[in-house]
């Protein structure tokens, strides 16, 4: 194999087979490392590596002292580059080996053996420590290291130890030079016992390094905090809690443990941490750990512990686990503030499980119940997978990821990089699991133009799963789906089958190749959705195209050409990783179809930005060049081109420091502010954490599944207060869009149509021809949880003084008229008016017995709907309607002037036929599908009356028919109109 490397480039060769004996030659100097992704001998699986010496640096004389911690054996590997004779001297025997070029030999040796190795040609010697498991709590990881030949020994060494580890040193020296040896300028103690290496003039000695690498002072000088800030954090609401004597939570501890040092530490830590409460809590916890059993818990409520456990101020620091249920009885360490498993439960991993559900112990390692680690079977990793060790556990891991995207017009690119454009407006299956492999987690992602429902996270909405699926959406026109290679050959949909072959991506659900893009995309349409009523799979009358002259304009460097601009281009560093050509073409088309509006240019550039940042490529500020506004306009936030994709939140202030994902274009909270929901708030205004879920300050929620416990996060205290409560009349406890709430059990509609004919919420029908302004419906209850509103109607005459039609409808709510903005909550009111004669008001059952007006009282009893305002008995429709008059307009009247008209019998018979109103009730007519949903009889009678009063006018007939279809089922009946 010949590999061409540019300066500072690297290549990794990996194989499931042994690579020992491989020869590497190069024209110029290179560094070569060797290792193993998972060595597993006498301890747990561990990753090892070592840089190899070039053949020219190999030696002929080696000393290998033993590692005293090894209880079994370690391995020494010998490697030759040419025919070589090797003599290995053990304490009690001598072995002579003959090696050929490229051959290696493993020697196993046991402590306290020391090996002396001599060769007639240069050889390479590696020591492989096989690891040690002393007990379930203590083990030593394996490692690989090069043994230097004795001719390369030096006279001075600098030793750096690792913190929090047990550090040991092995010294090999010529026996004659032992007296001259110094460590930190001091002779070794006389008690040190040197051991002679058999057959040589060398000796060796083991030693323990007591002091790990440390510094005596801050690098560049220690930071200091201003006195004014230190005084603030010394207050009783902050660090002063530690020294507070009157009703102080730690006052009983002062006599035993001086609080002054803890106070100073607390002030400094909080000040250096920018005042974040996280550091205050950590400082208080440090002092809390020293409290004895006489100290009382001072917080208003104990911290929340995981399921099946409880809080203990002074609990055992050796918890009872499945692998050692009696650990607390043997514990010699001091008590700690902790969560302890309840009686009958034991700790398995990080969960408390019933003792009957504990797992197994296999080769000294605890394995949770149900994990396939003890019952073994022959098996291999699947397509797109590789055997690797992940967080200490060997598993089949995806070797790569691939992204499918739908952006702009929309333009699609499959997992296998097949590109196509498709303008269908229905709901389509973007990607789903189609394999029968039970080890793959089933999922499905669908797309609908301008309708994708995901949660907000910066500029893009991001949803991730434990099995590696990542879905990103920019809330408008760009969607990205990324999958691990474990799903290769297992997907289907517009994103293709993910088998590495773009030529077969246009496969239909039946497994055949589609005849064209429209046939392919329509085959993945999601069936049975109401959105499909008016959607299309292709452009009506053919898809629009853009003239070449315009396309050339938008390809300029001031527009879409920014994507491919190489000299000082903001995306130039990304070109090698993400081909910009397809994004350029998509951009030109979208901008052209959008009439040149900069909005479409910015969205196209955002799509390429997202692709580059997903590939971890740094890009330059393109928004300033393209004149695309930086979208961060809310209070206390600022724009960052390459900001953390793990923002600092109230529930995790240190999230950015732990983030392993690539940076993203985002809005970031200013210093001193944290993200609470989708707003940046001061740290002191953060919300609460209840059973692992973050709740913004001031927000209320149901804490149980049956809506019996109503809780609120008290602003400023981070404390959750709860009370007993139930849903009100006409409500049911349900989960709506992921939030448990009391939801209306049903809805009811009041209507005013045609002449006008009224039907109340309780289905009482009446006709009333008054032409003044009347209250159709309003909130009349004093229930403060119901949103107040009022709906007014005005009727007028249309060529006849004896009949009237609904002229206008006005809604008053949130101190507004007619227009309701989406900044207000949806309380279920729906008002529709066809600008002619039909008005409909729909209310949820939460408003039962709470409304009044021409629509009745909504109590389920139609017989009492004609009770007038301030009355207690039903009256005539005219008197009832007149009682709800709220305003007069010039010329308005109280119903019919004189005798209300009736329809001539001959005309009535004519208008009851199928050519007129009879079309509504015809069992074979176009509205037959609607009859099961809404009885057409009442609408038929209203239609005959209205059409008769206007002598058969077609527009009156159409309005009467529309009133029925609007009530019955628009999605079912709308196709019959026309």
Buried (B, 14 or more C-beta within 10 A) or exposed (E): EEEEEEEEEEEEEEEEEEEEEEEEEEEEEEEEEBEBBBBBBBBBBBBBEBEBBBBEEBBBBBBBBBBEBBEEBBBBBBBBBEEBEBBBBBBEEEEEBEBEEEBBBEBEBEBEBBBBBBBEBBBBBBBBBBBBBEEEEEBBBBBBEBBBBBEEBEEEEEEEBEEEEEBEEBBBBEBEEBEEBEBEEEEBEEEEEBBEBBEBEBBBBBBEBEEEEEEEEEEEEEEEBEEEBBEBBBEEEBBBBBBBEEEBBBBEBBEEEEBEEBBBBBBBBBBBBEBBBBBBEBBBEBBBEBBEEEBEBBEEEEEBBEEBBBBBBBBBBBBBBBBBBEBBEEBEEEBBBBBBBEEEBBBBEEBBBEBEBBBBBEEBBBBBEEEEBEEEEEEEBBBBBBEBBEEEEBEBBBBEBBBBBBBBBBBBBBBBBBBBBBBBBBBBBBBBBBBEEEEBEEBEBBBBBEEBEBEEBBBBBBBEEEBBBBBBBBEEBBBBBBBBBBBBBBBBBBBBBBBBEBEEBBBBEEEEEBEEBBEBBBBBBBEEBEBBEEBEBBEEEEEEEBEEEBBEBBBEBEBBBBBBBEEEBBBBEBBEEBEBEBBBBBBBBBBBBBEEEBBBBBBBBBBBBBBBBBEEBEBBEBBEBBEBEBBBEEEBBBBBBBBBBBBBBBBBBBBBEEBEBBBBBBBBBEEEBBBBBEBBBEBBBBBBBBEEEBBBBEBBBBBEEEBEBBBBBBBEEBEBBBEEBEBBEBBEBBEEEEEBBBBBBEBBBBBBBBBBBBBBBBBBBBBBBBBBBBBBBBBBBEBEEBBBBBBBBBBBBBEEBBBBBBBBBBBBBBEEEEEBEEEEEEBBBEBEBBEBBBBBBBBBBBBBBBBBBBBBBBBBEBEBBBBBBEEEEBBEBBBBBBBBBBEEEEEBBBBBEEEBBEBEEEBBEBBBEEEBBBBBBBEEBBBEBBBEEBEBEBBBBBBBBBBBBBEEBEEBBEBBBBBBBBBBBBEBBBEBEE
